[in-house]
Amino acid sequence: MAEAADFQGTRPSPARRWLRRTASAVLGAPLLAGLLAVPAAGAAPAAEPAKAPTGSRTVAVSLNTLSPSVPAEDDTLTVSGTLTNKGKETISSAEVDLRVGPRLSGRGEVDDASKRSAYVPGVDPVTVGDKYTVKFPKLAKGISQDFTLTVPVDKLGLDDPGVYQLGVSVSGRTTTTPYEQVLGIERSFLPWQPEASDSRTKLTFLWPLIASPHVTAETRSDEQQTPVFTDDELAKELAPGGRLEQMVSLGSRLPVTWVVDPDLLASVAAMAGKYEVESGDTTVPGKNQAVAKQWLTALEKVVEDGKVIALPFADPDLASIAHRGKNVSGTLSHLQNASAVAATTVETILHVKPSTDFAWPVNGAVDSSIVDVATSAGAHNVIARSDSFGETTKLPYTPTAARPIGGGTTAVVADARLSTLFDGDMSRAGSSTRAVQKFLAQTLALTEQAPDNERSIVVAPPRTPTVAQAQTMARALEGLAGNRWTQPLDLVAAAEVKPDPRATSKVPRASAYPKKLRAQELPTQAFQDIRTTQGSLDSFETILTQPERVVTPFGNAVNRSMSTSWRGRSLEAQQYRDAVRDYLQSLTSEVQLIEKSDVTLSGRSATIPVTVQNKLVQGVDRLVLRLTSDNIRLKFNDDGSMAELPVSIAGGHSQSVKFDTATSANGRAQVTARLYTEDGTQYGEEMTFTVKVSEVTPTVLLVIAGGLLLLVLAGIRMYSHRKRAVASDTADGNGDGPEQPSDPTPDTGPESGAPSGTGEKVDR
């Protein structure tokens, strides 16, 4: 859609316009006659489902290169491309012509020209001349032919500076239409600014270094805490020719503002050392340390003098948080934490101080709740886009990007037309060239809207550009290298430019947020999952002697769970969150109670041991083991049916915690053992066992005592009798006494060595 009122620039002279339109009309007359004659000749019925292209759509024309993109007066323009006959007939006497003009007035006319597909006589550019054509005797159906046109710029008839239409057409004859007609056309634009303009637009181009999460919450138990990656796909992006390698290589020679996700830097830094990669149910050593080191070294060199914007760690989805997550407790604190660690991460790895004062919602789509969430994390500048932050004042020009929106917050509104030019498939040469020329044309038309009103414009391209998109963006910026109508400006400075008082500064309502983007947001369940994981992590952290070994990798993983990169990948996002939760559960279960068999007490008091095992490599502390009994007659530490004792265990060890018990009657008691943190939060699963009390009664004790007394008295009597017998023998003078019988055989059997049966017997 054209702007409400584009600035009307100077058009070619009336005489020149008349000559061009007359020539176009003359050339178009045969085409009009042909169009009228085709139905009379018996064209295919309208109901035919698959109809071959006809008329000016018969031949597909692709403009693959246009050099130079912004010509000077002494240059020679070279245009190359491909013709493909899409029709059902062979084309004879085919001729490829270069067409130029007329000069376009305003951004709206650039948009309108790019939307046309069929040839329109009197509107489309006229041919440069027969001298600059390429002829083909025939173009067989379904066959492609390459072409190259070369024309001195001074032969193009360019007048005043501005944007001119440029086109390549192919004309020829077929058996059905034996007269010459235009059978295909492709349009482009030629910016013409032979000398630097007195008024230039300040242009800010964001250059994002963002990737999806690749690092898990898992680390090995070695001192370096070797990280584990979900895959090794990041290495492909860092390798020569990969997406991220190209972003650094291309951006190194361009005037751009680097927008960096600190998580990407942290991940590459981890890859530069020892790392492992998940492979099925196991892990294998990573082998791309050299690639990671090379990329980091190149990036550090590139940004040492440039402006770096650090997004919150892992590039959290601000819109998802605003619309679905902020009411889930803890979500905003995660966002604040992600913002807090951003600067430290970038400074540590790149050794530059970044700006952390910017928030970048998806596609620059904002509403009041998104702005509130962004500012709650410390951002004072929100990168929006003009198709979201629409103009309501119908200005005759594109206003400056910076807009004050209240509360000390600035909306930096990127230009939607320029920002979305590179969204499509740029792997085809024709699409890439078209995007480059339109970008250059739009920036020149924008500058011409109000030559006396210098403005600051921001371009926010795709968040994760493909290699082809990055190369296309680089070509577009290289076309502006002469600074003929623009000059570069970094994002920090762009946010500080004096705003246009006539520009819209009202934040859109929540109902204006695009439905397509809302459908891609993380669900509320995602933030509830994150809350559950964080709660488990908080409890686990309190008992560790080295909590940082767990808190840091899991904290980063929680931030990654909120990443913008999960949009459109809901299943993968769920799998990542589940993996983080499951691994945390596996760690917390390493500190557990050892199952205990039933216990038998053979007295009024005894000690019951309960064993706690710690399989972690680090020690645990600040744990409490609590025993409770369902029988009030079984008391612990003379303190009732519940007792607690502290637990502190070194890594890889177990501890037996002993509880003193007392009972006043026989019977059974169900005892429950459970671990708690010092603040009373339950930890792990509870364990139950049965205590059997077998008390020895007073009656039995009296019987036993009586039996012992009788044995003692019998022994005394036997001893006295024997003593008297010995004394009598001595009195007779005989040294040898009568033979004495041996000691009596005991009347109890030997102690059995067999097991005492199930259960654990605890004596006093």
C-alpha positions in Angstrom: 0.0 0.0 0.0 1.4 3.4 -1.0 2.1 6.0 1.7 -0.7 8.4 2.4 1.0 11.2 0.7 4.5 10.6 -0.8 6.6 13.7 -1.5 6.1 14.6 -5.1 9.6 14.8 -6.6 10.5 16.4 -9.9 9.3 14.4 -13.0 10.9 14.3 -16.4 10.1 17.2 -18.8 6.7 17.1 -20.4 8.2 16.7 -23.8 10.2 13.7 -22.8 7.3 12.1 -21.0 5.2 12.6 -24.2 7.8 10.9 -26.4 8.1 8.0 -24.1 4.4 7.4 -23.8 4.0 7.7 -27.6 6.7 5.2 -28.2 5.2 2.8 -25.6 1.8 3.2 -27.2 3.1 2.4 -30.7 5.0 -0.6 -29.4 2.0 -1.8 -27.4 -0.5 -1.5 -30.3 0.3 -5.0 -31.8 0.0 -6.5 -28.3 -3.5 -4.9 -27.9 -4.5 -6.2 -31.3 -3.2 -9.7 -30.4 -5.1 -9.7 -27.1 -8.3 -8.9 -29.0 -7.6 -11.5 -31.7 -6.7 -14.4 -29.4 -10.3 -15.2 -28.2 -11.6 -15.0 -31.8 -9.1 -17.5 -32.8 -10.6 -20.1 -30.6 -8.7 -20.0 -27.3 -9.0 -22.8 -24.8 -12.2 -22.8 -22.8 -12.1 -20.9 -19.6 -13.0 -24.0 -17.6 -9.7 -25.7 -18.5 -8.0 -26.3 -15.2 -4.4 -26.1 -16.3 -3.8 -23.3 -18.8 -0.3 -22.5 -20.1 0.9 -19.0 -19.6 0.0 -16.6 -22.4 0.6 -13.0 -23.4 3.3 -11.2 -21.5 3.5 -14.1 -19.0 4.6 -16.7 -21.6 8.3 -16.3 -20.8 9.6 -16.1 -17.2 12.4 -13.5 -17.1 14.8 -13.5 -14.2 17.3 -10.7 -13.6 20.2 -12.4 -11.9 22.7 -9.6 -11.8 22.6 -5.9 -12.2 26.0 -4.1 -11.9 26.7 -1.6 -10.7 23.6 -1.5 -8.4 24.0 2.3 -8.1 25.7 3.5 -11.4 27.7 6.7 -11.9 27.8 8.7 -15.0 30.9 7.0 -16.5 29.8 3.5 -15.7 28.6 0.8 -18.0 25.5 -1.1 -16.8 25.5 -4.8 -17.1 22.3 -6.9 -16.7 22.3 -10.6 -16.9 19.6 -13.1 -16.4 17.6 -16.1 -17.6 14.7 -16.7 -20.0 12.4 -19.7 -19.6 9.7 -20.4 -22.1 6.6 -21.5 -20.0 4.2 -21.6 -23.0 3.2 -24.5 -25.2 4.8 -23.2 -28.4 8.2 -22.5 -29.6 9.0 -18.8 -29.8 10.8 -17.5 -32.9 12.7 -14.3 -33.5 13.0 -13.7 -29.8 14.6 -10.4 -28.8 15.6 -9.3 -25.3 15.4 -5.5 -24.7 16.4 -3.3 -21.8 13.8 -0.8 -20.7 14.3 2.4 -18.6 12.0 5.0 -17.2 10.0 6.8 -16.2 11.3 8.3 -12.9 9.2 7.3 -9.9 7.9 9.7 -7.5 7.8 8.5 -3.9 7.9 5.2 -2.1 4.3 4.4 -3.0 5.1 4.3 -6.8 8.1 2.0 -6.1 5.7 -0.4 -4.4 3.1 -0.1 -7.2 5.7 -0.8 -9.9 7.1 -3.9 -8.1 3.6 -5.4 -7.8 2.8 -5.4 -11.6 3.4 -8.7 -13.4 1.9 -8.3 -16.9 3.3 -5.8 -19.4 1.3 -2.5 -19.4 1.9 -0.3 -22.5 2.4 3.3 -21.6 3.2 2.5 -18.0 6.1 0.2 -18.2 9.5 1.5 -19.2 10.4 1.9 -22.9 13.3 0.2 -24.7 16.7 1.8 -24.7 17.2 1.0 -28.4 17.9 -1.7 -30.9 21.6 -1.4 -30.4 21.4 -2.9 -26.9 19.5 -6.1 -27.5 20.1 -9.8 -27.5 18.5 -12.0 -30.1 17.6 -15.7 -30.1 16.4 -17.4 -33.3 14.0 -19.5 -31.2 13.1 -20.4 -27.6 11.8 -23.9 -27.3 9.0 -24.6 -24.8 10.3 -25.5 -21.4 13.9 -24.5 -22.3 15.9 -21.8 -20.5 18.4 -19.4 -22.1 20.9 -17.1 -20.4 21.4 -13.5 -21.6 23.6 -10.5 -20.9 22.9 -6.9 -21.8 25.5 -4.2 -21.6 24.7 -0.5 -21.9 26.7 2.7 -21.2 25.0 4.6 -18.5 25.0 7.8 -20.5 22.8 6.0 -23.1 20.0 5.3 -20.5 18.5 8.8 -20.7 18.6 9.4 -17.0 17.8 13.0 -16.1 17.3 14.3 -12.5 18.4 12.2 -9.5 15.8 9.7 -8.3 14.5 6.2 -8.8 14.0 5.0 -12.3 12.1 1.9 -13.5 14.3 -0.7 -15.1 13.0 -3.7 -17.0 14.0 -6.5 -19.3 11.5 -7.8 -21.7 11.5 -10.5 -24.3 9.4 -10.2 -27.5 8.8 -12.7 -30.3 6.4 -14.7 -32.4 4.6 -18.0 -32.0 2.5 -20.1 -34.4 -0.7 -18.8 -32.8 0.4 -15.2 -32.8 2.6 -14.7 -35.9 3.2 -11.0 -35.1 5.8 -9.6 -32.7 4.5 -9.1 -29.1 6.0 -8.8 -25.6 5.9 -12.3 -24.2 7.7 -11.7 -20.8 9.0 -8.9 -18.6 10.8 -8.5 -15.3 11.0 -5.2 -13.5 13.6 -3.7 -11.2 14.8 -0.3 -10.2 17.8 1.9 -10.9 18.7 4.5 -8.3 20.3 7.5 -9.9 22.3 9.8 -7.7 25.5 10.7 -9.5 26.6 13.1 -6.8 26.2 13.0 -3.0 23.0 14.6 -1.9 23.1 17.7 0.3 20.6 16.0 2.6 21.2 12.4 3.6 19.2 10.0 5.7 20.8 8.4 8.7 20.5 4.7 8.3 20.8 2.1 11.2 21.0 -1.5 10.1 20.8 -4.2 12.7 23.1 -7.2 12.2 21.8 -10.1 14.5 23.9 -12.9 15.8 21.2 -15.2 17.2 20.8 -19.0 17.2 18.5 -21.6 18.7 19.5 -23.3 21.9 21.9 -26.2 21.6 23.2 -26.7 25.2 21.4 -28.9 27.7 21.3 -28.4 31.5 23.6 -31.5 31.9 27.3 -31.2 32.7 29.8 -33.9 33.6 31.2 -34.3 37.1 34.8 -33.2 36.2 36.2 -30.0 37.6 35.6 -28.2 34.3 31.9 -29.3 34.2 32.1 -30.5 30.6 28.9 -29.3 29.0 26.6 -31.6 27.0 25.0 -30.3 23.7 21.8 -31.6 22.2 23.5 -31.9 18.8 26.5 -30.6 16.9 24.4 -28.5 14.4 25.9 -25.2 15.8 29.3 -26.2 14.5 27.8 -26.3 10.9 26.7 -22.7 11.3 30.1 -21.6 12.6 32.1 -23.5 10.0 33.3 -21.6 6.8 30.3 -20.9 4.6 27.9 -21.5 7.5 25.2 -19.0 8.5 27.0 -17.5 11.5 30.4 -17.6 9.8 28.9 -15.6 7.0 27.2 -13.1 9.3 30.6 -12.3 10.9 32.5 -12.4 7.6 30.1 -10.1 5.8 29.3 -7.8 8.7 33.0 -7.2 9.3 33.1 -4.8 6.3 29.7 -3.2 6.8 28.5 -0.2 8.9 26.1 -2.2 11.1 25.0 -2.5 14.7 25.7 -5.9 16.1 22.7 -7.4 18.0 24.0 -10.4 20.0 22.3 -13.1 22.0 24.8 -13.8 24.9 23.7 -17.5 24.9 25.2 -17.9 21.5 28.5 -16.6 22.7 28.4 -18.8 25.8 27.5 -21.8 23.7 30.4 -21.2 21.3 32.8 -20.5 24.2 31.7 -23.9 25.7 32.3 -25.6 22.4 35.8 -24.1 22.2 36.8 -26.3 25.1 35.9 -29.9 26.0 32.3 -30.7 25.3 30.1 -33.7 24.6 27.1 -34.3 22.3 24.1 -36.4 22.9 23.9 -39.5 20.7 20.9 -41.7 21.4 21.1 -42.8 25.1 24.7 -41.8 25.5 27.1 -39.0 24.7 30.1 -38.7 22.4 33.0 -36.3 22.6 32.6 -33.1 20.5 35.2 -32.4 17.9 34.6 -28.9 16.7 36.8 -26.9 19.1 38.9 -25.4 16.3 35.8 -24.1 14.5 34.4 -22.5 17.6 37.7 -20.8 18.5 38.2 -19.5 15.0 34.7 -18.0 15.0 35.1 -16.3 18.4 38.5 -14.9 17.4 37.1 -13.4 14.2 34.0 -11.9 16.0 36.1 -10.4 18.8 38.3 -8.7 16.2 35.3 -7.4 14.3 33.4 -5.8 17.2 36.3 -4.3 19.1 35.5 -0.9 17.6 31.8 -1.4 16.9 28.5 -1.0 18.7 27.2 -4.2 20.3 23.7 -4.6 21.6 23.3 -7.5 24.0 19.8 -9.0 24.2 18.7 -10.8 27.4 20.4 -14.2 27.7 18.8 -16.7 25.3 16.7 -14.0 23.6 13.5 -14.6 25.6 10.2 -14.3 23.9 8.9 -11.0 25.3 5.4 -11.3 23.7 4.9 -14.8 25.0 5.9 -13.7 28.5 3.6 -10.6 28.3 0.6 -12.5 26.9 0.9 -15.9 28.6 3.7 -16.0 31.2 3.8 -12.9 33.3 0.9 -14.1 35.6 2.8 -17.3 36.3 4.9 -16.6 39.4 8.6 -16.4 38.8 8.5 -15.7 35.1 9.4 -12.0 35.3 12.3 -12.8 37.6 13.7 -15.2 35.0 13.5 -12.4 32.4 15.3 -10.0 34.8 18.0 -12.6 35.5 18.4 -13.1 31.7 19.0 -9.4 31.4 21.4 -9.2 34.3 23.8 -11.9 33.0 23.8 -10.5 29.4 26.4 -7.8 29.9 28.7 -10.0 32.0 28.6 -12.8 29.4 29.4 -10.5 26.5 32.2 -8.6 28.3 33.8 -11.9 29.5 33.9 -13.5 26.0 34.2 -10.5 23.6 36.0 -8.0 25.9 33.7 -5.2 24.9 31.1 -3.4 27.0 27.7 -3.9 25.3 24.5 -1.9 25.6 21.8 -3.8 27.4 19.2 -1.1 27.2 17.3 -2.6 24.2 14.4 -5.1 23.9 13.5 -6.6 20.5 10.1 -8.3 20.4 9.4 -10.7 17.6 9.0 -8.9 14.2 8.9 -5.6 16.2 5.2 -6.2 17.0 4.4 -4.4 20.3 1.5 -3.6 22.5 1.3 -2.1 26.0 1.8 -5.4 27.8 4.9 -6.2 25.8 6.4 -2.7 26.5 5.6 -3.2 30.3 7.4 -6.6 30.3 10.4 -5.2 28.4 10.8 -2.2 30.8 10.4 -4.5 33.8 13.6 -6.2 32.8 15.5 -2.9 32.6 15.1 -1.9 28.9 14.5 1.7 28.1 14.4 1.2 24.4 12.0 -1.1 22.6 12.7 -2.0 18.9 9.3 -1.9 17.2 8.3 -1.9 13.5 6.2 0.5 11.6 3.6 -2.1 10.5 2.9 -2.6 14.2 3.5 1.0 15.3 1.3 2.4 12.6 1.2 6.1 11.7 -2.1 7.8 12.4 -1.2 11.4 11.4 -0.8 10.7 7.6 2.6 12.4 7.4 3.8 13.0 3.8 7.2 11.4 4.7 8.6 8.6 6.8 9.3 10.0 10.2 12.4 9.4 12.4 12.6 6.1 14.1 12.8 7.3 17.7 9.4 7.9 19.5 9.0 8.7 23.2 6.2 6.5 24.6 6.1 7.6 28.2 7.8 6.6 31.4 11.3 7.4 30.0 10.9 4.7 27.4 11.6 5.1 23.7 10.2 3.1 20.9 12.7 2.7 18.1 10.4 2.1 15.1 12.1 0.2 12.3 10.9 0.7 8.8 8.7 -2.3 7.8 9.2 -2.0 4.1 13.0 -2.1 4.4 13.1 -4.6 7.2 10.9 -7.2 5.4 12.6 -7.0 2.0 14.9 -9.8 2.8 12.4 -12.2 4.4 11.8 -14.4 1.4 13.9 -17.1 -0.3 17.0 -15.2 -1.4 18.8 -18.3 -2.7 17.6 -17.6 -6.2 19.7 -14.9 -7.9 16.7 -13.2 -9.4 15.0 -12.8 -6.0 18.2 -11.5 -4.4 18.9 -8.9 -7.1 15.3 -7.7 -6.9 15.5 -7.2 -3.1 18.8 -5.3 -3.4 17.5 -2.9 -6.1 14.3 -2.3 -4.3 16.1 -1.6 -1.0 18.3 0.9 -2.7 15.3 2.4 -4.5 13.2 2.7 -1.3 16.0 4.4 0.7 16.6 7.0 -2.1 12.8 7.6 -2.5 12.6 8.0 1.3 15.4 10.6 1.3 13.6 12.5 -1.5 10.3 12.7 0.4 11.5 15.6 2.4 15.0 16.8 1.3 15.1 19.5 3.9 14.1 17.2 6.8 17.0 14.8 7.6 15.6 11.7 9.3 17.0 8.7 11.1 15.7 5.3 9.8 16.3 1.9 11.3 16.2 -1.5 9.5 15.5 -4.6 11.6 16.0 -7.6 9.2 15.1 -11.3 9.9 16.2 -12.4 13.4 18.1 -15.4 12.1 19.0 -14.7 8.5 19.9 -17.6 6.2 23.2 -17.5 4.3 21.4 -16.2 1.2 19.6 -13.5 3.1 22.8 -12.4 4.8 24.6 -12.2 1.5 21.7 -10.2 0.0 21.6 -7.8 2.9 25.4 -7.3 2.5 25.0 -6.5 -1.2 22.3 -4.0 -0.4 24.4 -2.2 2.2 27.4 -2.2 -0.2 25.2 -0.4 -2.7 25.0 2.5 -0.2 28.8 2.5 0.3 29.3 5.9 -1.4 27.0 7.6 1.1 25.3 9.4 -1.7 21.9 9.7 0.0 22.4 7.9 3.3 25.0 7.8 6.1 25.4 5.1 8.7 24.3 5.5 12.4 24.5 3.0 15.2 21.4 2.0 17.1 22.4 3.7 20.4 22.7 7.0 18.6 19.5 6.4 16.6 17.6 6.0 19.9 18.9 9.4 21.0 17.9 11.3 17.9 15.4 14.1 18.5 12.0 12.6 17.7 9.6 14.0 15.2 6.8 15.7 17.2 4.3 14.8 14.5 5.0 11.1 14.5 2.7 8.7 16.3 3.9 7.8 19.8 0.9 5.9 21.0 1.5 2.2 21.8 -0.9 -0.2 20.0 -3.6 -2.0 21.9 -3.3 -5.7 22.8 -6.1 -6.4 20.3 -3.9 -5.1 17.5 -1.3 -7.7 18.0 -1.1 -10.0 14.9 -3.1 -13.2 15.3 -0.5 -15.2 13.3 2.2 -14.2 15.8 0.0 -14.8 18.8 -0.6 -18.4 17.6 3.1 -19.1 17.6 3.7 -18.0 21.2 4.8 -20.3 24.0 1.7 -21.7 25.9 1.0 -20.9 29.5 1.9 -24.5 30.3 5.4 -23.8 29.2 5.8 -21.2 32.0 4.1 -23.5 34.5 6.6 -26.2 33.6 9.4 -23.7 34.1 8.0 -22.7 37.5 8.0 -26.3 38.6 11.5 -26.9 37.5 12.7 -23.7 39.2 11.0 -24.8 42.5 12.8 -28.1 42.4 16.1 -26.3 41.7 15.6 -23.9 44.6 15.1 -26.8 47.0 18.1 -28.7 45.6 20.3 -25.6 45.7 19.8 -25.1 49.5 21.4 -28.5 50.4 24.5 -28.3 48.1 27.9 -27.4 49.3 28.8 -26.1 45.8 25.5 -24.9 44.5 27.0 -22.9 41.7 27.9 -26.1 39.8 24.1 -26.7 39.5 22.5 -23.3 39.6 24.4 -21.9 36.6 23.8 -24.6 34.0 20.2 -25.0 35.1 19.5 -21.3 35.3 20.8 -20.9 31.7 18.6 -23.9 30.6 15.6 -22.3 32.2 16.3 -19.1 30.2 16.7 -21.1 27.1 13.3 -22.6 27.7 11.8 -19.1 27.1 13.7 -18.4 23.9 12.1 -16.7 20.9 13.6 -19.4 18.7 11.0 -21.9 19.9 8.3 -20.1 17.9 6.8 -22.5 15.4 8.6 -25.4 17.1 6.2 -26.2 20.0 7.1 -30.0 20.2 10.9 -29.3 20.3 10.3 -26.6 23.0 8.3 -29.1 25.1 11.0 -31.8 24.7 13.7 -29.4 25.8 11.7 -28.4 28.9 11.0 -32.0 29.7 14.7 -32.9 29.4 15.7 -30.1 31.8 13.1 -31.3 34.3 14.0 -35.0 34.0 17.7 -34.4 34.4 17.1 -32.2 37.5 15.0 -35.0 39.0 17.7 -37.5 38.3 20.2 -35.4 40.3 17.9 -34.7 43.2 17.2 -38.5 43.5 20.9 -39.1 44.1 20.3 -38.0 47.6 17.9 -40.5 49.1 17.0 -42.7 52.0 18.1 -46.3 51.9 15.1 -48.7 52.2 14.9 -50.1 55.7 13.4 -53.5 56.8 11.2 -53.9 59.8 12.8 -53.3 63.2 12.3 -55.3 66.4 12.9 -53.6 69.8 13.6 -56.1 72.6 13.3 -53.6 75.4 11.9 -50.4 76.7 14.6 -48.3 74.9 16.8 -48.7 71.9 18.5 -46.8 69.0 17.1 -47.0 65.5 19.6 -46.1 62.6 18.3 -44.7 59.3 20.8 -44.4 56.4 21.0 -41.5 54.0 23.0 -41.9 50.7 24.6 -39.2 48.6 25.7 -40.3 45.2 26.5 -36.8 44.0 30.1 -35.8 43.5 29.7 -32.8 45.9 28.6 -32.8 49.5 25.2 -32.0 50.8 24.4 -30.1 53.9 21.5 -28.3 55.6 19.3 -31.3 55.4 17.0 -32.6 58.2 15.9 -36.2 58.6 12.5 -36.5 60.3 11.0 -39.6 61.9 7.3 -39.8 62.8 5.4 -42.6 64.4 1.7 -43.4 64.3 1.9 -45.0 67.8 2.0 -42.5 70.6 3.6 -45.2 72.9 6.7 -45.2 70.7 8.7 -42.0 71.5 11.8 -40.6 69.9 14.4 -38.9 72.1 11.8 -38.7 74.9 10.2 -36.0 72.8 7.1 -37.6 71.4 6.1 -39.3 68.2 8.4 -37.1 66.0 12.1 -36.4 65.9 14.5 -34.5 63.6 18.3 -34.8 63.2 20.6 -32.8 60.9 22.2 -34.5 57.9 25.6 -33.6 56.3 27.2 -36.1 53.9 30.3 -35.8 51.7 30.0 -36.6 48.0 29.8 -40.3 47.2 29.2 -41.3 50.9 26.4 -42.4 53.2 25.5 -41.4 56.7 23.7 -43.5 59.3 21.5 -41.2 61.4 20.6 -42.7 64.8 17.4 -42.0 66.8 16.9 -42.9 70.4 13.6 -44.5 71.1 11.6 -45.5 74.1 8.4 -47.5 74.5 5.9 -48.2 77.3 4.1 -51.2 75.8 4.4 -54.1 73.4 3.0 -53.7 69.9 3.7 -52.3 66.4 4.4 -48.8 65.2 4.5 -47.5 61.6 7.4 -45.1 61.3 7.8 -42.6 58.4 11.2 -41.2 57.5 11.5 -38.2 55.3 14.2 -35.6 54.4 13.5 -31.9 54.6 15.5 -28.8 53.8 16.2 -26.4 56.7 13.2 -24.2 55.7 10.9 -27.1 56.0 10.5 -28.0 52.3 10.0 -31.7 51.7 12.9 -33.3 49.8 12.7 -36.6 48.0 10.3 -39.5 48.7 9.3 -40.6 52.1 10.2 -44.1 53.5 8.1 -46.2 55.9 9.0 -49.2 58.1 7.5 -51.1 61.0 8.9 -51.2 64.5 7.9 -54.2 66.6 8.1 -53.8 70.4 8.8 -57.0 72.4 9.1 -55.8 76.0 10.2 -58.2 78.8 7.4 -58.1 81.5 8.0 -57.8 85.4 6.5 -61.3 86.1 9.0 -63.0 83.7 11.8 -61.0 85.3 10.7 -62.3 88.8 10.7 -65.9 87.6 14.1 -65.5 86.1 15.4 -63.9 89.2 14.0 -66.7 91.4 15.6 -69.4 89.2 18.9 -67.6 89.5 18.6 -67.4 93.3 17.9 -71.2 93.5 20.9 -71.9 91.4 23.1 -69.7 93.6 21.9 -71.4 96.8 22.4 -74.8 95.3 25.9 -73.9 94.4 26.7 -72.6 97.9 25.3 -75.9 99.4 27.4 -78.0 97.1 30.5 -76.0 97.8 30.0 -76.3 101.6 29.4 -80.1 101.3 32.6 -80.6 99.3 34.6 -78.5 101.7 33.6 -80.6 104.6 34.5 -83.8 102.8 38.0 -82.5 102.0 38.5 -81.5 105.6 37.4 -85.1 106.8 39.9 -86.8 104.5 42.7 -84.6 105.8 41.8 -85.4 109.3 42.3 -89.2 108.6 45.8 -88.5 107.3 45.2 -89.7 103.8 46.4 -87.3 101.2 44.3 -88.8 98.4 40.6 -88.0 98.7 37.9 -90.0 97.0 37.5 -89.7 93.3 35.1 -86.7 92.4 32.6 -86.8 89.6 33.0 -84.4 86.6 31.0 -81.2 86.3 27.4 -81.8 85.1 26.7 -81.5 81.4 24.7 -78.2 80.7 21.0 -78.8 79.9 20.8 -76.2 77.1 21.6 -76.8 73.5 24.4 -74.9 71.5 23.6 -71.4 70.2 22.1 -71.6 66.7 24.0 -70.0 63.8 20.9 -69.7 61.6 19.4 -66.3 60.6 17.2 -64.8 63.2 14.4 -64.3 60.6 13.3 -61.3 58.7 13.5 -57.9 60.2 16.2 -56.0 62.1 16.6 -56.6 65.8 17.8 -53.7 67.9 18.9 -54.5 71.5 19.2 -52.1 74.3 
